[in-house]
């Protein structure tokens, strides 16, 4: 969009209704509101005269849709609220609902959230930054004794949601609750039963690890207990040195000890394993599983599916601030799209693989990338027909693993 | 209202700065006192007059001392007692709030069962207390040194009154620094305003001292309410009101800082 030719906000007649907002050469383009004589309202982004991008439409019937538009139609991820309150969340194409990606029927009385005791509840949470990024209509809950993974690439809105859970920011819409307490107005009360691990390690540089732990312990009004010592030994943390001089991994361990030492009932952990070496990651996974067995409720964010799979019961995938799905990790695992690097004996073999109906990607020399999503038998059968010289697992980003949730535009 | 564990920790990580500033203030106090010659005030004044006039005026050194108390009021309380405590306030305010928010370490303080009001009030109390103590100890040291060097020469009640007004002035300056430290997410903005405004006040005060031409500038700086020579000679009008203004500014800005901090979004 050329900034110079963009005009100031104006009100014009458009498609039989009234438009107020940004225009380009007299055509709605940018952000604007639109009202049709029949009462239909649209508020959101426009491209060349049609709603495109993120927007909200409210129908005269009382129904409403919030989500993505393309060429004037519902397209992409969106949430539709029926006049009777039923919610349809999922993927839309050219105005039609294609499939729910929530993986569960939110309106059903059988919904697991309605049976179990919910500890962490995020209700219709929206929080936008000035840049327009943020989280939109997040809606999920974590039950007692459950480990919930919050999956998404960097910048998807994981930390934004966590800030609202900790009461650092005030929701623009909706609310968050932990153990029945409001995360904004009663955040101090929540902290006594909450263990929080921030995503960024920012400590009191001039203190030693022990001094820092003492401070937090005293501020919590707790006496030193054996748990702190156990955790320090378990993670092989040396808390005697100054925090400024600690390595990233050591700081992360200190953060973990801080979050766990008062034995809280609920945990909110922002990328807990970042900076930990694989061995320590295992130690951490064991700790999470132990805490889960003790009935603790845990929400942890991650951009690594394998780690989430190892620890969590359910996971929510967040994409550009919208919750794309909430699913059991096992069903996520089955929809996981894995890439294998297969080195073949000859060019012929490559053709064999392709004709077997397998999805193949980049080819370099005799090595080909093959994508497998559950169809392992087919993959192995095809491989059996070829001369295989090598087989490697390709590292993939979350977007690549969950292509179906991240849509076609992301590769 | 406050958390003592945090107060202790804050004091522990900031006492070095306190000592440094106390040492600077005490050093200048001793130097100034040692320059005082009770037998020959006139000679001393002439010596000062050999300096360029404008510069001396800017530093507030334009008056004519008649005794030890007016000498100190002009040469110590006209400049040094304004500048160094101001720098102390700027540094401390930034360390107590803005840098915790900017670095993210505030997240740890707030992940303890203490309300934001409690955490930030603790920092405010430390700030106001340490600024007050800095000047109280300096007053005590100044009284002692002057009694040691010139027994019986110092008008102690006037000196104490002068220091009381100095404390109230510095508290009002500290409240400006603290307020801006509380309201921004990034330390650079907090510093731009929290340091910028007091420094601007200070520079405007130097300009206004130069001459009548800049007299109107007095309305643009808090420091114009503080005239040490008039305070010690008893010529200051409405001194009580001036003291109340300083106290009111301090109370208002400290409270506003706490209030805004407790309600705003923190991107920790």
Interface residues (C-beta under 8 A of the other chain):
Chain A: X163 X166 X167 X168 X169 X170 X187 X188 X189 X191 X192 X194 X196 X198 X200 X202 X203 X204 X206 X207 X211 X215 X216 X218 X219 X220 X221 X258
Chain B: X3 X5 X6 X9 X13 X103 X104 X105 X107 X108 X109 X110 X111 X112 X113 X114 X115 X116 X118 X265 X266 X267 X268
